Amino acid sequence: MSLNDRWHAFRRVPSFYLPYEWRDWILDRGSLTQRLIQASNGDFSVKVIRQQWLNPNHDEALLLGCPITSYALIREVELLCHNEPWVIARSIIPSSTLRGEERQLKSLGNRSLGSFLFKSKAMERGPLQITQASPESLTMQTRETIQGSLWGRRSVFYLHKRPLLVSELFLPSILSNKP
């Protein structure tokens, strides 16, 4: 997922900016993993696309307060419901965050990051940023079948005051399967 699109932070998201049908998903600050499990009646899984040490994008490094040349653990996954991708997620975890119990984040495998984050008593979530993206920003085979704009969100999470960035791009398939 290459989201170098423009991200917007709002105190309140104007109705003209974010279509009504997306508001419930994009603006929810609870566990996306839990919502997807509920919406799919438990038919949920995580498919790791890649996980490796790379340089974050310029805007990601700035948001995390990291040097632009620093390496971070970058994890890109598809969140699948009924074996169909509903969300594409990209997590940027600076090496300084991977200490203590957060070392577990290096070996999540096919478990969701959200299941770890929302169980942690040390977790705080920063403000949401929202973007409108085109299917060309996806690096997956199904992008040819996606019509129109995609909506995404991102926020910095803090574990013991150490940051990690989670960006999520919602695919149209999620709308036909409302919880």
Order of alpha helices (4+ residues) and beta strands (2+ residues): alpha-alpha-beta-alpha-beta-beta-alpha-beta-beta-beta-beta
